[in-house]
Structures are given as C-alpha cells and as structure tokens.
C-alpha cells in the first residue's frame, strides 16, 4: 500500500474513480523491495562505483523506470499524466494567482544599462524672464475666461507638446494598471537612483524636496536677497513664510530647521488626517509655526477652494506681518487619483488655481513662491502658468532630483512678486467662483475651459517655446524611467548601483548633515516595539521633555563659555534698590548713560523652555519680588500658558495686563522678556568671541518675540519684549505718560501706562518701578561731550576716549553682570494714588521730583 501511494502522488490530477480508464496493476511490495535492493547494491559495489559514469548512472535509473512501466518521453503516473518538462522558476508578480500573465511583464530583464539614464546631483534651473510684460486690465482679463463642455480626457491635448510625447506618456502610465501597488513601489525604489536619500532626519521626503529646491535655486526661499545683494528680510523681523496644502508639514519642518528661531511660519491645510503633525516636527521648532484654517481660524476646515477661507487667511497674514505679507509661500497640494492617473492634471485644476491665488494674496512685493504641479498639457493649466509669469520677475518649471523621475510631478518656482499680482489675484478669485459652481458640481455639464486665450499663449513665442520644451523634456524622462521600472519589476535582483554615492553627493550639495531621524521612546515603548521594523518605530511619540537634562545642558554651556559662570550664581545675585542716599554714590562711580532702563510691573524670573508648553521658572532675588513664599527652586510655570522652543533661557517678568476701565476692565496674564541667555540652544551672550551689546541682544529678541507670537491661539498668554529707554528719557517717556485708571480689579485709582510705550495700544499695566540695567562694564563708561552733546566711550584709567565702539571683548556687560550691578527704583503707593510722590518719614524714598531734579542737574553739569 505504501508503494501505491508513492506512485500515485506524482500526479495531483489522477482520477481513480473513473470507470472508463484502464487500471494498471501496481507492483507488489516484494517487487518494489527487490528493485530497491538491486539499485542499492549497484551503488554500493565499490568496484562498480569507481568506474561509474554519468551515462552508467542514467542507465541504471532508466532500467528501474522501465521495470516500473515507464516509457521515455511520457509523463509519470498511472496514466502518464505527469508533466514532461522541468518545473520553471516562478516569475509571478505580487499576489496574482499562479498562471496569471501580464504581457507587459512577461519577459524577464537581466541587466539594465545605467549609461542609458545618466544622472547627477548638480541641477541647473532654466528661468523664463519677464521682460516687463504688460498686464491687461481686469475687464480684459475677465473677457479671457471661456466656459465650455466639461472634459475628462487628455489624449488630444498636444498644443503645448508633441503628439508623440503625449501618447507615450499616457501609454507608459497604463503599463502598470494591472501591477500591484506593492510591486510597483518595490520596483520603483530599486530603479530610482535618488531613492535612498529618503527623509533623513525629517518627518518625510517632502522636507528633502524643499531642501533640494532651496539649494538648487541658491536659497532664494530661506535666504532671499535683492539684486544688489541686500537681504529682503528687514533687520527687526523674522523670515515670514506660508505653507499651504502641505500637511503633515515636511516643507515647514525643513525651513524651521534651516532658520531656527529667526523665522515664523503660517500653515493653511485641510484638517483631520491631512493636518499638520506638529508633534513630529523634531528637526524644527513647532513653537514658531502657527496653523490657520480660514474662516473661524483654528476651528476652520482649511479648504483652500473656499473663497471665504482664502479671504480670511489673507487678512490673518496681513495682520501678522505688519501689512507687508510673507517673504515666500510653499504649496504642495495633491490627492489620490487612483484609477485616473492619466487625467490627474484635469482633476487638479482648481487645486492649482487656488494655491496660486493664495500665494498672490499673501506674498509681499518681491516675495517668492514654489508650488507642486503635475502635467501641463491643457490650456487651463498653461494659462495659469502664464498669469504667474505676468506677476513675477521670472519663473521656472523644474523637476528636482528628489521628485521621482517616473511620475508627472514638477514644481513652478516664481521669484520677485510684482505689483501686477493684485490684479491677477482679483481675476483668479473670479475664476474660482465659477469653478465652485461648475467644476465641483458633478451634475453640471460645463466648466471653465481656458483663462488665457490660446492665441495669447502661442503668440508669446518665448513663453510658448519654454512650456513646449519643458513638457517635452519632462515627458521623455518620465517615459524612460517608467520603462526602467517596468524592467525592474520583472527582476527583483536589479538595483541602481549609484544610489549610495548620490546620497552623499546630494546632502553635501544641499548643505544638510548626513543624519538619521532619532527614535524617541522610553524603555517600555521600545520593549513593546522590539519586534517591529525601524520605519514603524520612528513614529513613536516623544516623551515629555526632560527639564533636568535641559537645565544641565544650558548650565554646562555657560560654565564652559568665556563667561565662566553658572545659573546658580545668577540666581543668588541681588539687584539693589535705588534710594536718596545711594543715588549720588552709584552715579558717581558710573555715568547715567551706562544704563538702560525698563519699567517693572511684575515678578522677575528666569524661564527655561523645554519645548511646546513645558516651561519652568525660577523667581529671582529682587526688591520688586515681594512674594514671601519664594522657593528659590525651579518649578513648572503655573497660571501662565506659553510655548517656548526647546533649550531657551530667558530673563523675564510675569505681568498682569489690563484692558478697559471701570466695570469693563479685563485682566490678562503676560510674559515680558527683558533678556535672553539662550534661544533654541543658541547662546545669545557671545558674538565673535565678545560679549554682545545688550541693545544688540534686545534687537534680536524683537525677531524672536514676533516669531513666537500666536495671535490666533486664545489659549496662550501674550509674550512681549520689554521696551528700553535711556535714563534721561524717563520724564518724557514715562512720567508724562502716566494716567490714573481704576476698575473692578483696582477700586482705587492707580497710575497706569499703556504698552508698548511707543505705539498706541488698548493694553496697560500698573508699573511698580524702573530697572536700571548697567550695560557697560568698568573701566569703560559712556559720557556726553559738553561742547557737541555727542556721546562717546571713555576709559578713565587710561584717559582714553573714542566715538567708535572699542575693541574690548569685556566692554559690554553680561546679564549676570548688569543684574548684579543693576538698580531698581521702587514706586511706593499711598492713599493719594501717586506712587512717585509718597510720604517718606525717613526721607529715604526716591520721589519723582527728587529724581527728576537729580537728572536735570546731572545732564546740565
């Protein structure tokens, strides 16, 4: 029985129950055993085995097969139904059933000639210059719009490319219709020479695309300059940018990494699964990025095709950038077109338009724009590009190496927004209103066909030639690489050998470090994920920032710096109170011009930012801080909700601000920054191996404060920068601007002052004194010339004077130094509600009149 089962198992199709088939009597167990013993004896015979040849072995096997009834050239099995040819190696693709065939992948390719697709990491963009093209009036522009039948095919759109190129592109895309997505991605990853660049230390590949584009175009986005070489970013503002249709935010993460705290980003994208993933901004600081979603701000839907959303976002940006607009805008919109890849351009027409429209509405004059596009075959798409051509000094259609060469993706880069953008913006708003009624309405049979007459597009020979050549070049490259993927899909052993070297070359060219994204997880999370792959583990949410590590890191940097002091010594320092008896003594040792002044109206603290809203405070030793419960220990900031970048250390005041008066009075907690020791890990105290001037640090802090403001976030407290003023300006800047205010939080009328000091504002504070912060260190001092009235630097021990800044690394005081040598004039309150003229039985309180008289005498002498 055992021999019978062995023979029958050679064929799965044997039908033993068929009455029409003649049965062959099987060998008995004795016969089978005899044959086996005979074969074994022949092989074990030493004299025979030494002389045994391949043909001899074959004869023995053939003899055995013939005895079992086998006939040469037939199949095995009782009915000779077994296969005759050997089993071939499987070339099955994906999970298709055995035997499934696809003629596009039937022939295996064993070799790919890399010389047929030469690559380099060096890219040379081809610009199209706008030679003062005249922009038509809005009336003429609106007459350009043509509405016709809705169209859903591309096969006849060859007015801006050759017919053969269009057909090849559409045919090559269709090759992969029956190939599983997994197999397609696998072949693509092996075929693309730039695939291994990946995302590096960013959250996704989009960040590397922006880094690629930025570098190729000479950093016109992160470091924009005018033709004369001057920066387009003003001295007291951050680099403003918008990121539209760009969730989860790879573009923004790159810019925030590149520019650190000197930039402020605004986001506008669909919510839910398409939203920005700020928790994954590990390379850049999400504290410097403010998402907005159009109507209702943070509570909007972020739909860029809605006119109300676009208008609201435009208003928001104008308000946040002092009515100037952003320096550049990025757009990376796209959506799934599975099954409709060949008409992706048509399906994306409104997305194209609304991204362009958003850019024109938020960019400042001279601003730059980059936006992802796909095919550019239809008159509608080409018309959009032409309108951008009219709005900018120059444009470029470019496919960066980080854009996979087998897809239709490309980018339009626009440099130098012009005045004409406002006119074109109005026209695009009009077109979008029509599209919302036609394109988005599935029951509507008509749509916007053209927005610029084809005759206008073709008559501009330079523009027409540029678009035609661009479509040809990208189309030919796309077809070549689709053919390459087709070849790689037939042979899983093929891989482009240049991938490794290109990673190093590109990162160096783009000025990026060769680093991988860190895995953030605690031990418990790692244990849970130890069997998961690396890609999954990189998505673990980081644990809450470690304050102790942040504190130790910043403290160690201070100790090892040229300053050679630590935070504990700063915390022990004590600022002195200015009294009648001490005023002459203090200002005899140094000039009043050595000091910078700031109003005090709250509790003086050091703040450490650990990322997002994790902030710790240390209350300092000051006569202003009357809190008897001061712990002298770091603790988490309470009753204030602010967000600071990781590794930020500030000297600030916790303040209560007011608005309104009487029963309508409101109060708000706020943080007023005085100075910075670190911002996002960058030490602010040393510049070119010298202690930086306090006023210079203060100017840089203006940029930082503008960058971290998030006015759409009503849950966050306001952060302001303390206004500085000179001692001899106290009377005109402070005293003369004090006004009596009372309200439900202050029943008695108290002296208040509106903030900021130099701008009209509805907010005010009740000041409690003035800080005098010594910014010049002894033996240097600043004095005023009696003859000219000009100020100059004077060194008494060497009788040395100069109008220019002395080349002395210790000229300017560090925060610890100006705090230790600083003074505070405390304003005491009384029933008269005048904190400057309180009754003083001991004749020690420094009143307003006494101080003003002192200043007048000092300045006069």
Buried (B, 14 or more C-beta within 10 A) or exposed (E): EEBBEEBBEBBEEBEEEEEEEEEEEBBEEEEBEEBEEBBEEBEEEEEEEEEBEEEEEEEBEEBBEEEBEBEEEEBBBBBBBBEEEEEEEEEEBBEBEEEEEBEBBEEEBEEBEEEEBEEEBEBEEEBBEBEEBEBBEBEEBBEBBBEEEBBEEBEEBBBBBBEEBBBBBBEBBEBBEBBBEEBBEBBBBBBBBBBBBBBBBBBBBBBBBBBBBBBBBEBBBBBBEEEEEEEBBEEEBBBBBBBBBBBBBBBBBBBBBBBBBBBBBBBBBBBEEBBBBBEBBBBBBBBBBBBBBBBEBBEBBBBBBBBEBBBBBBEBBBEBBEEBBBBBBBBBBBEEBEEEBBBBBBBBBBBBBBBBBBBBBBBBEBBBBBBBBBBBBBBBBBBBBBBBBBBBBBBBBBBBBBBBBBBBBBBBBBBBBBEBBBBBBBBBBBBBEBBBBBBEEEEEEBBBBBBBBBEBBBEBEEBBEBBBEBBBBBBBBBBBBBBBBBBBBBBEEBBBEBBEEBBEBBBEBBEBEEEEBEBBBEEEBEEEBEEEEEEEBBBBEBEEBEBEEBBEBBBEBBEEEEBEBBBEEBBEBEBBBBBBEBBEEBBEEBBBBBBBBBBBBBBBBBBBBBBBBBBBBBBBBBBBBEEEEBEEEBEEBEEBEBBBBBBBBBBBBBBBBBBBBEEEBBBEBBBBBBBBBBBBBBBBBBBEEBBBBBEEBBBBBBBBBBBBBBEBBEEBBBBBBBBBBEBBEBBEBBBEEBEEBBBEEBEEBBBBBBBEBEEEEEBBBBBBBBBBBBBBBBEBBBBBEEEEEEBBBBBEEEEEEEEEEBEBEBBBBBBBBBBBBBBBBBBBBEEEEBBBBBEBEEEEBBBBEBBBEBBEEBEEE
